[in-house]
Amino acid sequence: MRNTDVKISCFLAILSFSAIFIVNSSFNFEGVWKAASSAVTFTLLARFLFIKWIWKWKCLSFLRIFHNVPVIEGKWMGSYTSTHNDGVTGNVEVSIYQPTIFKFHITQNTGESLSLSKGEWLEERQDKVVELHFSYFNTPDASVRSVSPMSTGFATYQLVETTVPRKLLGNYFTDRKSTGKVILEEVKDL
């Protein structure tokens, strides 16, 4: 995910300058200047649209070679296993919202507690595996706070895109000295 913004901007600038220059067909200083100024305006507009919406379009998924940011927005369902309270297990529903190519927010709900993410980022490892990292604040229901106090934690999920549905596999740890494992599957809307 490194230099994604630079790659997108350069690609759009070169593409727009080339297209405008070819259309205008003026091979003099004035023609180059007009093409460059028009390309800057077009690049700024196209960059805004791309970062906000266009990068998610399935018909343009081939453009992922320039940014390699997967669309992970949506609902994910699965289970967790925790070392807290002697290895408790349960179901978890995760909602991921991606307002732009560079931002995302995660909400995790176990039925007993709600976790909201902070400080999220995506990282592509050298072996091309995409990892999702985030810290979170967990707020248990008042009815279980005597055995499950509020906590902060950190999680890392690996995106598995070779399966249908896609999966997120990860681990987490919290400030109450518990750790755990999470297995999620993407839920497609019908």
C-alpha positions in Angstrom: 0.0 0.0 0.0 3.1 2.2 0.1 3.1 5.2 -2.3 -0.4 4.4 -3.4 -1.3 8.1 -3.6 1.8 8.9 -5.7 1.1 6.0 -8.1 -2.5 7.1 -8.6 -1.7 10.7 -9.1 1.2 10.0 -11.6 -0.9 7.5 -13.6 -3.8 10.0 -13.9 -1.5 12.9 -14.7 0.3 11.0 -17.5 -2.9 9.6 -18.9 -4.7 12.9 -18.9 -1.7 14.9 -20.3 -1.2 12.3 -23.1 -4.9 12.3 -24.1 -5.3 16.0 -24.1 -2.0 16.5 -26.0 -3.0 14.0 -28.7 -6.5 15.5 -29.0 -5.2 19.1 -29.4 -2.4 18.0 -31.7 -0.4 21.2 -31.2 3.3 20.4 -31.1 4.4 23.8 -30.0 5.1 25.5 -26.6 1.5 26.9 -26.4 0.0 23.5 -27.2 2.1 21.8 -24.5 1.2 24.5 -22.0 -2.5 24.2 -22.7 -2.3 20.4 -22.4 -0.4 20.6 -19.1 -2.8 23.1 -17.5 -5.8 21.1 -18.6 -4.2 17.9 -17.4 -3.6 19.3 -13.9 -7.3 20.3 -13.6 -8.4 16.9 -15.0 -6.0 15.0 -12.7 -7.2 16.8 -9.6 -10.9 16.0 -10.4 -10.2 12.4 -11.5 -8.0 11.8 -8.4 -10.8 12.9 -6.1 -13.3 10.7 -7.9 -11.0 7.8 -8.1 -10.0 7.9 -4.4 -13.6 8.4 -3.3 -15.6 6.0 -5.5 -14.1 4.7 -8.8 -11.4 2.4 -7.2 -14.3 0.2 -5.9 -15.9 -0.4 -9.2 -15.7 -4.0 -10.2 -15.5 -3.2 -13.9 -12.2 -1.4 -13.2 -10.7 -4.0 -10.8 -7.7 -4.4 -13.2 -6.5 -0.9 -11.9 -5.6 -2.7 -8.7 -2.2 -3.2 -10.2 -1.5 0.5 -9.4 -2.8 0.6 -5.9 -3.3 -3.0 -4.6 -5.9 -1.9 -2.1 -8.6 -4.6 -1.8 -12.3 -3.6 -1.4 -13.1 -5.2 2.0 -16.1 -3.1 2.8 -19.1 -5.0 3.9 -20.3 -7.6 6.5 -18.1 -10.4 7.8 -19.3 -13.2 10.0 -17.3 -15.7 12.0 -16.1 -16.9 15.3 -13.5 -16.0 17.9 -11.6 -18.0 20.5 -10.2 -16.1 23.5 -7.8 -16.9 26.3 -10.0 -14.7 28.6 -12.2 -16.8 31.1 -10.5 -20.1 30.2 -10.8 -20.1 26.4 -14.3 -18.8 25.7 -15.5 -19.0 22.1 -18.3 -17.2 20.4 -19.7 -15.7 17.2 -18.6 -12.3 16.0 -20.1 -9.9 13.3 -17.7 -7.5 11.8 -18.7 -4.5 9.6 -16.0 -2.7 7.6 -16.7 0.7 6.0 -14.3 2.1 3.4 -15.2 5.8 2.7 -12.1 6.2 0.6 -9.2 4.1 -0.7 -7.0 5.3 2.2 -9.5 5.0 5.1 -11.6 2.3 6.7 -13.4 1.8 10.0 -14.2 -1.5 11.7 -17.1 -2.4 14.1 -17.0 -5.8 15.8 -20.1 -7.1 17.7 -20.1 -10.3 19.7 -23.5 -9.9 21.2 -21.9 -9.2 24.6 -19.7 -6.3 23.5 -19.1 -3.8 20.8 -15.6 -2.8 19.5 -14.8 0.3 17.5 -11.6 0.6 15.6 -9.0 3.4 15.7 -5.8 3.7 13.8 -6.5 1.4 11.0 -4.1 0.6 8.1 -3.6 -2.0 5.4 -0.2 -3.5 4.6 1.1 -5.7 1.8 3.8 -8.1 3.0 6.7 -9.1 0.7 4.8 -12.4 0.0 1.9 -10.3 -1.4 -0.4 -11.2 1.5 -2.6 -8.2 2.5 -2.9 -7.6 6.3 -5.4 -5.4 8.0 -4.1 -3.8 11.3 -6.1 -1.8 13.8 -6.5 -0.9 17.4 -9.9 -0.9 19.0 -11.8 0.1 22.1 -14.1 -2.6 23.4 -17.3 -1.8 25.4 -19.1 -4.8 27.0 -22.8 -4.7 27.9 -23.4 -3.5 31.4 -24.7 -6.9 32.3 -21.3 -8.6 31.8 -18.8 -5.9 32.9 -18.1 -7.6 36.2 -16.4 -10.4 34.3 -15.5 -8.6 31.1 -14.3 -5.0 31.8 -13.9 -2.3 29.1 -10.6 -2.8 27.3 -8.4 -1.7 24.4 -6.8 -4.0 22.0 -5.0 -4.5 18.8 -5.8 -7.0 15.9 -4.1 -8.1 12.8 -6.2 -9.9 10.1 -4.8 -11.6 6.9 -7.1 -11.3 3.9 -7.5 -14.7 2.0 -8.8 -13.9 -1.4 -8.3 -17.3 -2.9 -11.4 -18.7 -1.2 -15.1 -18.1 -2.0 -16.3 -16.4 0.1 -13.1 -14.5 1.0 -11.8 -14.8 4.6 -10.1 -12.7 7.2 -8.0 -14.8 9.6 -6.4 -13.0 12.5 -5.2 -12.6 16.1 -5.8 -10.0 18.7 -4.5 -9.1 22.2 -6.0 -6.7 24.8 -4.8 -4.6 27.7 -6.4 -7.1 30.1 -3.8 -9.6 29.1 -6.1 -11.7 26.9 -5.3 -12.9 23.4 -7.4 -14.7 20.8 -8.0 -15.8 17.3 -10.7 -14.7 14.8 -11.9 -16.4 11.7 -14.3 -14.5 9.5 -16.0 -15.0 6.1 -17.4 -12.3 3.9 -21.2 -12.2 3.7 -22.5 -11.2 0.3 -25.7 -9.2 0.0 -28.4 -10.9 -1.9 
